[in-house]
Structures are given as C-alpha cells and as structure tokens.
C-alpha cells in the first residue's frame, strides 16, 4: 500500500485511494471492477451448477437485458475534496427519514 495514504483511514478508504493513486500511473486494480470481468471471474471459481443458478436468466433474457440497461442509466460520481467530518448515510424515501438506505432485490426463488 502507498505510504502516502494516512493509516488512520478505514481499510476501504485506503483501498479506494490506492486505486486512484495507481490509476494515475496506469496501474489497474488487483480486483476486477467491471460487471463483465466480475462475472467472468465468478464463472471461473464457482462450480457450474451454482454459477448457472446465480447468473442464469429465463427464456430470451429480456428482463436481464432491461435490468442492465436501467442500471446503466445511473452513475456513481466520486466527490473528492469534500468535508467528511460530519457524514450520514440517512436517506429520505417516500417522505420518511431512514437511518440507512434500503436495498431489496429478488434473489433465486425467494
């Protein structure tokens, strides 16, 4: 890890900064970051039945295609050089203030 990164930062923050610093030197992250590469790596290490169950889609895979298209509409934008001394992950959803984001998704046969 780069010695210029403050050790009091969380491990995740240290990793994120390392990715940024390495990127300025054209060094790719050790862990894949694109969906396609992650999926390829998963297919290499999982047994075929488990991977097929997780990655498989029904029929013409229209739902999967539409989900990817909808997901690509949104972007995560880094906000560097901001005051983070007071931070919160609270969100306002349907007029209610929640202490954390709510993430739900159908998985398998749930």
N, CA, C and O atoms as a printed pandas DataFrame, in Angstrom:
     atom_number atom_name residue_name chain_id  residue_number  x_coord  y_coord  z_coord
0              1         N          UNK        A               1    0.843   -1.182    0.000
1              2        CA          UNK        A               1    0.000    0.000    0.000
2              3         C          UNK        A               1    0.888    1.246    0.000
3              4         O          UNK        A               1    1.963    1.257    0.599
4              5         N          UNK        A               2    0.436    2.251   -0.655
5              6        CA          UNK        A               2    1.169    3.505   -0.758
6              7         C          UNK        A               2    1.358    4.114    0.628
7              8         O          UNK        A               2    0.394    4.254    1.381
8              9         N          UNK        A               3    2.588    4.476    0.970
9             10        CA          UNK        A               3    2.863    5.035    2.297
10            11         C          UNK        A               3    2.363    6.465    2.453
11            12         O          UNK        A               3    2.360    6.998    3.563
12            13         N          UNK        A               4    1.941    7.095    1.362
13            14        CA          UNK        A               4    1.403    8.456    1.446
14            15         C          UNK        A               4   -0.054    8.477    1.911
15            16         O          UNK        A               4   -0.607    9.551    2.149
16            17         N          UNK        A               5   -0.674    7.323    2.041
17            18        CA          UNK        A               5   -2.068    7.245    2.466
18            19         C          UNK        A               5   -2.109    7.150    3.987
19            20         O          UNK        A               5   -1.487    6.254    4.558
20            21         N          UNK        A               6   -2.822    8.047    4.655
21            22        CA          UNK        A               6   -2.863    8.040    6.125
22            23         C          UNK        A               6   -3.374    6.711    6.682
23            24         O          UNK        A               6   -4.400    6.202    6.232
24            25         N          UNK        A               7   -2.677    6.163    7.638
25            26        CA          UNK        A               7   -3.028    4.854    8.197
26            27         C          UNK        A               7   -4.288    4.904    9.060
27            28         O          UNK        A               7   -4.878    3.855    9.320
28            29         N          UNK        A               8   -4.719    6.074    9.511
29            30        CA          UNK        A               8   -5.910    6.144   10.352
30            31         C          UNK        A               8   -7.205    6.014    9.537
31            32         O          UNK        A               8   -8.286    5.901   10.114
32            33         N          UNK        A               9   -7.101    6.029    8.212
33            34        CA          UNK        A               9   -8.285    5.837    7.380
34            35         C          UNK        A               9   -8.719    4.380    7.429
35            36         O          UNK        A               9   -7.908    3.490    7.685
36            37         N          UNK        A              10   -9.998    4.144    7.185
37            38        CA          UNK        A              10  -10.501    2.766    7.154
38            39         C          UNK        A              10   -9.832    2.002    6.026
39            40         O          UNK        A              10   -9.314    2.597    5.080
40            41         N          UNK        A              11   -9.845    0.684    6.131
41            42        CA          UNK        A              11   -9.249   -0.147    5.092
42            43         C          UNK        A              11   -9.875    0.095    3.726
43            44         O          UNK        A              11   -9.176    0.114    2.712
44            45         N          UNK        A              12  -11.205    0.281    3.699
45            46        CA          UNK        A              12  -11.894    0.530    2.432
46            47         C          UNK        A              12  -11.462    1.856    1.825
47            48         O          UNK        A              12  -11.260    1.955    0.615
48            49         N          UNK        A              13  -11.319    2.877    2.668
49            50        CA          UNK        A              13  -10.892    4.182    2.166
50            51         C          UNK        A              13   -9.451    4.123    1.688
51            52         O          UNK        A              13   -9.107    4.730    0.673
52            53         N          UNK        A              14   -8.606    3.398    2.412
53            54        CA          UNK        A              14   -7.218    3.233    1.972
54            55         C          UNK        A              14   -7.172    2.549    0.608
55            56         O          UNK        A              14   -6.409    2.949   -0.271
56            57         N          UNK        A              15   -7.998    1.512    0.441
57            58        CA          UNK        A              15   -8.032    0.798   -0.842
58            59         C          UNK        A              15   -8.506    1.721   -1.958
59            60         O          UNK        A              15   -7.921    1.737   -3.041
60            61         N          UNK        A              16   -9.564    2.489   -1.700
61            62        CA          UNK        A              16  -10.097    3.395   -2.719
62            63         C          UNK        A              16   -9.041    4.417   -3.142
63            64         O          UNK        A              16   -8.857    4.665   -4.334
64            65         N          UNK        A              17   -8.357    5.001   -2.180
65            66        CA          UNK        A              17   -7.319    5.967   -2.517
66            67         C          UNK        A              17   -6.175    5.314   -3.272
67            68         O          UNK        A              17   -5.598    5.917   -4.178
68            69         N          UNK        A              18   -5.844    4.076   -2.901
69            70        CA          UNK        A              18   -4.790    3.365   -3.607
70            71         C          UNK        A              18   -5.172    3.141   -5.069
71            72         O          UNK        A              18   -4.333    3.276   -5.961
72            73         N          UNK        A              19   -6.432    2.802   -5.313
73            74        CA          UNK        A              19   -6.904    2.628   -6.688
74            75         C          UNK        A              19   -6.743    3.932   -7.459
75            76         O          UNK        A              19   -6.267    3.920   -8.595
76            77         N          UNK        A              20   -7.134    5.062   -6.857
77            78        CA          UNK        A              20   -6.991    6.360   -7.521
78            79         C          UNK        A              20   -5.519    6.677   -7.809
79            80         O          UNK        A              20   -5.167    7.064   -8.923
80            81         N          UNK        A              21   -4.671    6.510   -6.800
81            82        CA          UNK        A              21   -3.250    6.820   -6.983
82            83         C          UNK        A              21   -2.622    5.926   -8.045
83            84         O          UNK        A              21   -1.869    6.403   -8.894
84            85         N          UNK        A              22   -2.928    4.631   -8.002
85            86        CA          UNK        A              22   -2.380    3.721   -9.001
86            87         C          UNK        A              22   -2.881    4.058  -10.399
87            88         O          UNK        A              22   -2.150    3.923  -11.379
88            89         N          UNK        A              23   -4.135    4.499  -10.483
89            90        CA          UNK        A              23   -4.689    4.875  -11.783
90            91         C          UNK        A              23   -3.925    6.007  -12.440
91            92         O          UNK        A              23   -3.848    6.068  -13.667
92            93         N          UNK        A              24   -3.362    6.899  -11.651
93            94        CA          UNK        A              24   -2.566    7.996  -12.227
94            95         C          UNK        A              24   -1.273    7.483  -12.837
95            96         O          UNK        A              24   -0.609    8.189  -13.595
96            97         N          UNK        A              25   -0.918    6.234  -12.498
97            98        CA          UNK        A              25    0.291    5.624  -13.049
98            99         C          UNK        A              25   -0.056    4.465  -13.990
99           100         O          UNK        A              25    0.796    3.637  -14.311
100          101         N          UNK        A              26   -1.319    4.418  -14.427
101          102        CA          UNK        A              26   -1.818    3.377  -15.327
102          103         C          UNK        A              26   -1.664    1.973  -14.765
103          104         O          UNK        A              26   -1.421    1.025  -15.513
104          105         N          UNK        A              27   -1.806    1.836  -13.448
105          106        CA          UNK        A              27   -1.768    0.528  -12.790
106          107         C          UNK        A              27   -3.207    0.126  -12.493
107          108         O          UNK        A              27   -3.921    0.838  -11.787
108          109         N          UNK        A              28   -3.636   -1.020  -13.033
109          110        CA          UNK        A              28   -5.010   -1.480  -12.826
110          111         C          UNK        A              28   -5.158   -2.092  -11.443
111          112         O          UNK        A              28   -4.196   -2.637  -10.901
112          113         N          UNK        A              29   -6.384   -2.006  -10.848
113          114        CA          UNK        A              29   -6.634   -2.623   -9.544
114          115         C          UNK        A              29   -6.448   -4.135   -9.600
115          116         O          UNK        A              29   -6.660   -4.758  -10.640
116          117         N          UNK        A              30   -6.048   -4.723   -8.466
117          118        CA          UNK        A              30   -5.892   -6.172   -8.394
118          119         C          UNK        A              30   -7.241   -6.868   -8.520
119          120         O          UNK        A              30   -7.332   -7.947   -9.106
120          121         N          UNK        A              31   -8.276   -6.261   -7.977
121          122        CA          UNK        A              31   -9.613   -6.839   -8.036
122          123         C          UNK        A              31  -10.366   -6.232   -9.219
123          124         O          UNK        A              31  -10.272   -5.028   -9.459
124          125         N          UNK        A              32  -11.109   -7.049   -9.956
125          126        CA          UNK        A              32  -11.865   -6.503  -11.089
126          127         C          UNK        A              32  -12.948   -5.548  -10.609
127          128         O          UNK        A              32  -13.510   -5.722   -9.528
128          129         N          UNK        A              33  -13.233   -4.548  -11.417
129          130        CA          UNK        A              33  -14.252   -3.569  -11.037
130          131         C          UNK        A              33  -15.412   -3.515  -12.023
131          132         O          UNK        A              33  -16.444   -2.922  -11.707
132          133         N          UNK        A              34  -15.281   -4.111  -13.205
133          134        CA          UNK        A              34  -16.399   -4.082  -14.144
134          135         C          UNK        A              34  -17.278   -5.312  -13.942
135          136         O          UNK        A              34  -16.798   -6.379  -13.560
136          137         N          UNK        A              35  -18.560   -5.144  -14.202
137          138        CA          UNK        A              35  -19.513   -6.239  -14.031
138          139         C          UNK        A              35  -19.116   -7.447  -14.864
139          140         O          UNK        A              35  -19.167   -8.580  -14.386
140          141         N          UNK        A              36  -18.721   -7.206  -16.109
141          142        CA          UNK        A              36  -18.393   -8.309  -17.009
142          143         C          UNK        A              36  -17.183   -9.101  -16.515
143          144         O          UNK        A              36  -17.174  -10.329  -16.593
144          145         N          UNK        A              37  -16.166   -8.410  -16.010
145          146        CA          UNK        A              37  -14.977   -9.099  -15.509
146          147         C          UNK        A              37  -15.304   -9.850  -14.219
147          148         O          UNK        A              37  -14.844  -10.975  -14.023
148          149         N          UNK        A              38  -16.093   -9.235  -13.343
149          150        CA          UNK        A              38  -16.509   -9.921  -12.117
150          151         C          UNK        A              38  -17.289  -11.197  -12.450
151          152         O          UNK        A              38  -17.084  -12.238  -11.826
152          153         N          UNK        A              39  -18.171  -11.107  -13.423
153          154        CA          UNK        A              39  -18.956  -12.271  -13.818
154          155         C          UNK        A              39  -18.048  -13.365  -14.387
155          156         O          UNK        A              39  -18.230  -14.543  -14.081
156          157         N          UNK        A              40  -17.086  -12.983  -15.202
157          158        CA          UNK        A              40  -16.148  -13.950  -15.769
158          159         C          UNK        A              40  -15.337  -14.629  -14.666
159          160         O          UNK        A              40  -15.164  -15.848  -14.687
160          161         N          UNK        A              41  -14.840  -13.852  -13.706
161          162        CA          UNK        A              41  -14.066  -14.419  -12.594
162          163         C          UNK        A              41  -14.925  -15.377  -11.768
163          164         O          UNK        A              41  -14.455  -16.434  -11.348
164          165         N          UNK        A              42  -16.191  -14.999  -11.537
165          166        CA          UNK        A              42  -17.091  -15.875  -10.778
166          167         C          UNK        A              42  -17.292  -17.196  -11.510
167          168         O          UNK        A              42  -17.310  -18.255  -10.882
168          169         N          UNK        A              43  -17.441  -17.146  -12.822
169          170        CA          UNK        A              43  -17.646  -18.387  -13.591
170          171         C          UNK        A              43  -16.416  -19.287  -13.526
171          172         O          UNK        A              43  -16.530  -20.506  -13.656
172          173         N          UNK        A              44  -15.245  -18.693  -13.325
173          174        CA          UNK        A              44  -14.007  -19.475  -13.250
174          175         C          UNK        A              44  -13.848  -20.189  -11.899
175          176         O          UNK        A              44  -13.261  -21.269  -11.830
176          177         N          UNK        A              45  -14.371  -19.583  -10.831
177          178        CA          UNK        A              45  -14.127  -20.155   -9.498
178          179         C          UNK        A              45  -15.322  -20.904   -8.914
179          180         O          UNK        A              45  -15.151  -21.715   -8.003
180          181         N          UNK        A              46  -16.533  -20.649   -9.421
181          182        CA          UNK        A              46  -17.718  -21.333   -8.896
182          183         C          UNK        A              46  -17.932  -22.638   -9.651
183          184         O          UNK        A              46  -17.508  -22.783  -10.798
184          185         N          UNK        A              47  -18.606  -23.600   -8.981
185          186        CA          UNK        A              47  -18.935  -24.809   -9.743
186          187         C          UNK        A              47  -20.032  -24.440  -10.738
187          188         O          UNK        A              47  -20.814  -23.525  -10.482
188          189         N          UNK        A              48  -20.098  -25.143  -11.872
189          190        CA          UNK        A              48  -21.015  -24.756  -12.960
190          191         C          UNK        A              48  -22.479  -24.670  -12.542
191          192         O          UNK        A              48  -23.199  -23.785  -13.004
192          193         N          UNK        A              49  -22.934  -25.583  -11.666
193          194        CA          UNK        A              49  -24.335  -25.566  -11.248
194          195         C          UNK        A              49  -24.657  -24.308  -10.449
195          196         O          UNK        A              49  -25.683  -23.669  -10.681
196          197         N          UNK        A              50  -23.789  -23.955   -9.515
197          198        CA          UNK        A              50  -24.019  -22.755   -8.698
198          199         C          UNK        A              50  -23.971  -21.500   -9.560
199          200         O          UNK        A              50  -24.818  -20.618   -9.420
200          201         N          UNK        A              51  -22.998  -21.416  -10.440
201          202        CA          UNK        A              51  -22.898  -20.231  -11.296
202          203         C          UNK        A              51  -24.120  -20.134  -12.206
203          204         O          UNK        A              51  -24.674  -19.048  -12.380
204          205         N          UNK        A              52  -24.545  -21.249  -12.784
205          206        CA          UNK        A              52  -25.714  -21.246  -13.660
206          207         C          UNK        A              52  -26.961  -20.774  -12.950
207          208         O          UNK        A              52  -27.786  -20.069  -13.530
208          209         N          UNK        A              53  -27.101  -21.166  -11.679
209          210        CA          UNK        A              53  -28.268  -20.760  -10.900
210          211         C          UNK        A              53  -28.248  -19.258  -10.620
211          212         O          UNK        A              53  -29.272  -18.585  -10.732
212          213         N          UNK        A              54  -27.090  -18.748  -10.260
213          214        CA          UNK        A              54  -26.972  -17.323   -9.928
214          215         C          UNK        A              54  -27.019  -16.439  -11.171
215          216         O          UNK        A              54  -27.700  -15.414  -11.175
216          217         N          UNK        A              55  -26.306  -16.822  -12.218
217          218        CA          UNK        A              55  -26.155  -15.964  -13.395
218          219         C          UNK        A              55  -27.211  -16.208  -14.464
219          220         O          UNK        A              55  -27.361  -15.401  -15.381
220          221         N          UNK        A              56  -27.948  -17.318  -14.355
221          222        CA          UNK        A              56  -28.894  -17.686  -15.399
222          223         C          UNK        A              56  -30.099  -16.785  -15.476
223          224         O          UNK        A              56  -30.518  -16.187  -14.485
224          225         N          UNK        A              57  -30.647  -16.699  -16.663
225          226        CA          UNK        A              57  -31.878  -15.939  -16.899
226          227         C          UNK        A              57  -32.848  -16.836  -17.644
227          228         O          UNK        A              57  -32.449  -17.806  -18.288
228          229         N          UNK        A              58  -34.101  -16.510  -17.550
229          230        CA          UNK        A              58  -35.123  -17.322  -18.206
230          231         C          UNK        A              58  -35.359  -16.852  -19.636
231          232         O          UNK        A              58  -35.202  -15.675  -19.959
232          233         N          UNK        A              59  -35.732  -17.789  -20.467
233          234        CA          UNK        A              59  -36.206  -17.554  -21.830
234          235         C          UNK        A              59  -35.222  -16.707  -22.637
235          236         O          UNK        A              59  -34.064  -17.094  -22.793
236          237         N          UNK        A              60  -35.661  -15.568  -23.148
237          238        CA          UNK        A              60  -34.831  -14.735  -24.024
238          239         C          UNK        A              60  -33.944  -13.764  -23.251
239          240         O          UNK        A              60  -33.267  -12.934  -23.859
240          241         N          UNK        A              61  -33.938  -13.853  -21.929
241          242        CA          UNK        A              61  -33.144  -12.985  -21.060
242          243         C          UNK        A              61  -33.497  -11.502  -21.221
243          244         O          UNK        A              61  -32.654  -10.626  -21.021
244          245         N          UNK        A              62  -34.752  -11.238  -21.584
245          246        CA          UNK        A              62  -35.209   -9.864  -21.772
246          247         C          UNK        A              62  -35.150   -9.078  -20.471
247          248         O          UNK        A              62  -34.719   -7.925  -20.467
248          249         N          UNK        A              63  -35.577   -9.685  -19.365
249          250        CA          UNK        A              63  -35.561   -8.994  -18.075
250          251         C          UNK        A              63  -34.148   -8.624  -17.674
251          252         O          UNK        A              63  -33.903   -7.507  -17.217
252          253         N          UNK        A              64  -33.211   -9.553  -17.841
253          254        CA          UNK        A              64  -31.812   -9.265  -17.506
254          255         C          UNK        A              64  -31.289   -8.113  -18.350
255          256         O          UNK        A              64  -30.628   -7.214  -17.829
256          257         N          UNK        A              65  -31.576   -8.130  -19.636
257          258        CA          UNK        A              65  -31.130   -7.054  -20.539
258          259         C          UNK        A              65  -31.725   -5.713  -20.108
259          260         O          UNK        A              65  -31.017   -4.707  -20.066
260          261         N          UNK        A              66  -33.020   -5.693  -19.788
261          262        CA          UNK        A              66  -33.672   -4.453  -19.351
262          263         C          UNK        A              66  -33.112   -3.964  -18.023
263          264         O          UNK        A              66  -32.935   -2.761  -17.832
264          265         N          UNK        A              67  -32.828   -4.895  -17.095
265          266        CA          UNK        A              67  -32.253   -4.509  -15.803
266          267         C          UNK        A              67  -30.885   -3.869  -15.980
267          268         O          UNK        A              67  -30.595   -2.846  -15.359
268          269         N          UNK        A              68  -30.044   -4.459  -16.819
269          270        CA          UNK        A              68  -28.708   -3.886  -17.064
270          271         C          UNK        A              68  -28.826   -2.502  -17.695
271          272         O          UNK        A              68  -28.093   -1.581  -17.335
272          273         N          UNK        A              69  -29.748   -2.367  -18.631
273          274        CA          UNK        A              69  -29.952   -1.074  -19.292
274          275         C          UNK        A              69  -30.398   -0.019  -18.279
275          276         O          UNK        A              69  -29.901    1.107  -18.292
276          277         N          UNK        A              70  -31.333   -0.383  -17.404
277          278        CA          UNK        A              70  -31.818    0.548  -16.383
278          279         C          UNK        A              70  -30.715    0.888  -15.389
279          280         O          UNK        A              70  -30.571    2.043  -14.988
280          281         N          UNK        A              71  -29.930   -0.126  -14.987
281          282        CA          UNK        A              71  -28.845    0.110  -14.042
282          283         C          UNK        A              71  -27.795    1.056  -14.629
283          284         O          UNK        A              71  -27.253    1.900  -13.916
284          285         N          UNK        A              72  -27.509    0.918  -15.913
285          286        CA          UNK        A              72  -26.511    1.771  -16.565
286          287         C          UNK        A              72  -26.953    3.222  -16.695
287          288         O          UNK        A              72  -26.139    4.103  -16.972
288          289         N          UNK        A              73  -28.250    3.470  -16.495
289          290        CA          UNK        A              73  -28.757    4.838  -16.531
290          291         C          UNK        A              73  -28.183    5.667  -15.379
291          292         O          UNK        A              73  -27.966    6.870  -15.521
292          293         N          UNK        A              74  -27.940    5.015  -14.239
293          294        CA          UNK        A              74  -27.442    5.689  -13.046
294          295         C          UNK        A              74  -25.927    5.601  -12.993
295          296         O          UNK        A              74  -25.336    4.639  -13.484
296          297         N          UNK        A              75  -25.301    6.602  -12.399
297          298        CA          UNK        A              75  -23.848    6.607  -12.271
298          299         C          UNK        A              75  -23.464    6.986  -10.849
299          300         O          UNK        A              75  -24.140    7.774  -10.188
300          301         N          UNK        A              76  -22.367    6.407  -10.402
301          302        CA          UNK        A              76  -21.786    6.800   -9.123
302          303         C          UNK        A              76  -20.708    7.832   -9.434
303          304         O          UNK        A              76  -19.769    7.554  -10.180
304          305         N          UNK        A              77  -20.847    9.010   -8.864
305          306        CA          UNK        A              77  -19.905   10.095   -9.134
306          307         C          UNK        A              77  -19.105   10.368   -7.866
307          308         O          UNK        A              77  -19.664   10.692   -6.818
308          309         N          UNK        A              78  -17.803   10.234   -7.978
309          310        CA          UNK        A              78  -16.934   10.487   -6.828
310          311         C          UNK        A              78  -16.973   11.961   -6.464
311          312         O          UNK        A              78  -16.999   12.826   -7.340
312          313         N          UNK        A              79  -16.976   12.236   -5.189
313          314        CA          UNK        A              79  -16.945   13.613   -4.713
314          315         C          UNK        A              79  -15.702   13.764   -3.851
315          316         O          UNK        A              79  -15.752   13.597   -2.632
316          317         N          UNK        A              80  -14.612   14.074   -4.484
317          318        CA          UNK        A              80  -13.332   14.210   -3.795
318          319         C          UNK        A              80  -13.206   15.626   -3.213
319          320         O          UNK        A              80  -13.880   16.563   -3.641
320          321         N          UNK        A              81  -12.337   15.734   -2.244
321          322        CA          UNK        A              81  -12.005   17.029   -1.642
322          323         C          UNK        A              81  -13.227   17.693   -1.008
323          324         O          UNK        A              81  -13.459   18.886   -1.204
324          325         N          UNK        A              82  -14.000   16.929   -0.257
325          326        CA          UNK        A              82  -15.170   17.454    0.453
326          327         C          UNK        A              82  -14.987   17.241    1.939
327          328         O          UNK        A              82  -14.270   16.334    2.361
328          329         N          UNK        A              83  -15.622   18.061    2.718
329          330        CA          UNK        A              83  -15.580   17.911    4.168
330          331         C          UNK        A              83  -16.409   16.679    4.547
331          332         O          UNK        A              83  -17.617   16.645    4.312
332          333         N          UNK        A              84  -15.774   15.692    5.118
333          334        CA          UNK        A              84  -16.473   14.473    5.522
334          335         C          UNK        A              84  -16.445   14.286    7.036
335          336         O          UNK        A              84  -16.672   13.183    7.535
336          337         N          UNK        A              85  -16.169   15.359    7.760
337          338        CA          UNK        A              85  -16.125   15.253    9.219
338          339         C          UNK        A              85  -17.513   14.966    9.791
339          340         O          UNK        A              85  -17.623   14.331   10.839
340          341         N          UNK        A              86  -18.563   15.419    9.126
341          342        CA          UNK        A              86  -19.950   15.144    9.529
342          343         C          UNK        A              86  -20.613   14.414    8.370
343          344         O          UNK        A              86  -20.966   15.039    7.370
344          345         N          UNK        A              87  -20.785   13.111    8.487
345          346        CA          UNK        A              87  -21.391   12.368    7.387
346          347         C          UNK        A              87  -22.531   11.489    7.895
347          348         O          UNK        A              87  -22.610   11.145    9.074
348          349         N          UNK        A              88  -23.392   11.148    6.971
349          350        CA          UNK        A              88  -24.551   10.328    7.299
350          351         C          UNK        A              88  -24.954    9.541    6.064
351          352         O          UNK        A              88  -24.819   10.024    4.940
352          353         N          UNK        A              89  -25.447    8.335    6.275
353          354        CA          UNK        A              89  -25.978    7.567    5.156
354          355         C          UNK        A              89  -27.501    7.552    5.187
355          356         O          UNK        A              89  -28.134    6.769    4.480
356          357         N          UNK        A              90  -28.086    8.417    6.007
357          358        CA          UNK        A              90  -29.543    8.510    6.094
358          359         C          UNK        A              90  -30.101    8.970    4.751
359          360         O          UNK        A              90  -29.450    9.701    4.004
360          361         N          UNK        A              91  -31.316    8.524    4.464
361          362        CA          UNK        A              91  -31.977    8.918    3.222
362          363         C          UNK        A              91  -33.421    9.296    3.513
363          364         O          UNK        A              91  -33.981    8.915    4.541
364          365         N          UNK        A              92  -34.007   10.041    2.608
365          366        CA          UNK        A              92  -35.427   10.345    2.693
366          367         C          UNK        A              92  -36.101    9.580    1.561
367          368         O          UNK        A              92  -35.771    9.773    0.391
368          369         N          UNK        A              93  -37.048    8.712    1.914
369          370        CA          UNK        A              93  -37.715    7.855    0.939
370          371         C          UNK        A              93  -39.207    7.886    1.185
371          372         O          UNK        A              93  -39.665    7.554    2.279
372          373         N          UNK        A              94  -39.964    8.276    0.191
373          374        CA          UNK        A              94  -41.419    8.373    0.299
374          375         C          UNK        A              94  -41.837    9.221    1.498
375          376         O          UNK        A              94  -42.796    8.894    2.198
376          377         N          UNK        A              95  -41.112   10.308    1.724
377          378        CA          UNK        A              95  -41.440   11.224    2.802
378          379         C          UNK        A              95  -40.989   10.789    4.182
379          380         O          UNK        A              95  -41.248   11.484    5.164
380          381         N          UNK        A              96  -40.313    9.641    4.275
381          382        CA          UNK        A              96  -39.836    9.152    5.576
382          383         C          UNK        A              96  -38.322    9.277    5.650
383          384         O          UNK        A              96  -37.623    8.991    4.678
384          385         N          UNK        A              97  -37.821    9.698    6.786
385          386        CA          UNK        A              97  -36.382    9.763    7.020
386          387         C          UNK        A              97  -35.924    8.406    7.559
387          388         O          UNK        A              97  -36.398    7.961    8.604
388          389         N          UNK        A              98  -35.003    7.749    6.848
389          390        CA          UNK        A              98  -34.498    6.436    7.256
390          391         C          UNK        A              98  -33.018    6.541    7.613
391          392         O          UNK        A              98  -32.281    7.276    6.957
392          393         N          UNK        A              99  -32.570    5.818    8.645
393          394        CA          UNK        A              99  -31.175    5.935    9.071
394          395         C          UNK        A              99  -30.176    5.352    8.068
395          396         O          UNK        A              99  -29.005    5.731    8.056
396          397         N          UNK        A             100  -30.650    4.426    7.229
397          398        CA          UNK        A             100  -29.771    3.823    6.218
398          399         C          UNK        A             100  -30.559    3.596    4.939
399          400         O          UNK        A             100  -31.788    3.543    4.967
400          401         N          UNK        A             101  -29.857    3.462    3.814
401          402        CA          UNK        A             101  -30.564    3.131    2.572
402          403         C          UNK        A             101  -31.202    1.746    2.682
403          404         O          UNK        A             101  -30.728    0.890    3.430
404          405         N          UNK        A             102  -32.253    1.547    1.948
405          406        CA          UNK        A             102  -32.939    0.262    1.923
406          407         C          UNK        A             102  -32.651   -0.384    0.579
407          408         O          UNK        A             102  -32.909    0.203   -0.472
408          409         N          UNK        A             103  -32.115   -1.598    0.620
409          410        CA          UNK        A             103  -31.821   -2.303   -0.618
410          411         C          UNK        A             103  -32.522   -3.658   -0.590
411          412         O          UNK        A             103  -32.237   -4.485    0.276
412          413         N          UNK        A             104  -33.417   -3.885   -1.513
413          414        CA          UNK        A             104  -34.104   -5.156   -1.640
414          415         C          UNK        A             104  -34.049   -5.591   -3.097
415          416         O          UNK        A             104  -34.180   -4.768   -4.003
416          417         N          UNK        A             105  -33.857   -6.873   -3.318
417          418        CA          UNK        A             105  -33.858   -7.397   -4.663
418          419         C          UNK        A             105  -34.294   -8.842   -4.645
419          420         O          UNK        A             105  -33.986   -9.573   -3.703
420          421         N          UNK        A             106  -35.003   -9.264   -5.670
421          422        CA          UNK        A             106  -35.371  -10.685   -5.725
422          423         C          UNK        A             106  -34.123  -11.518   -5.988
423          424         O          UNK        A             106  -33.312  -11.182   -6.852
424          425         N          UNK        A             107  -33.976  -12.598   -5.244
425          426        CA          UNK        A             107  -32.839  -13.487   -5.412
426          427         C          UNK        A             107  -33.347  -14.920   -5.454
427          428         O          UNK        A             107  -34.102  -15.349   -4.582
428          429         N          UNK        A             108  -32.932  -15.644   -6.463
429          430        CA          UNK        A             108  -33.297  -17.052   -6.555
430          431         C          UNK        A             108  -34.788  -17.246   -6.546
431          432         O          UNK        A             108  -35.511  -16.568   -7.276
432          433         N          UNK        A             109  -35.260  -18.168   -5.726
433          434        CA          UNK        A             109  -36.682  -18.494   -5.685
434          435         C          UNK        A             109  -37.393  -17.843   -4.514
435          436         O          UNK        A             109  -38.444  -18.318   -4.084
436          437         N          UNK        A             110  -36.827  -16.750   -3.991
437          438        CA          UNK        A             110  -37.480  -16.072   -2.870
438          439         C          UNK        A             110  -38.817  -15.595   -3.340
439          440         O          UNK        A             110  -39.563  -14.990   -2.571
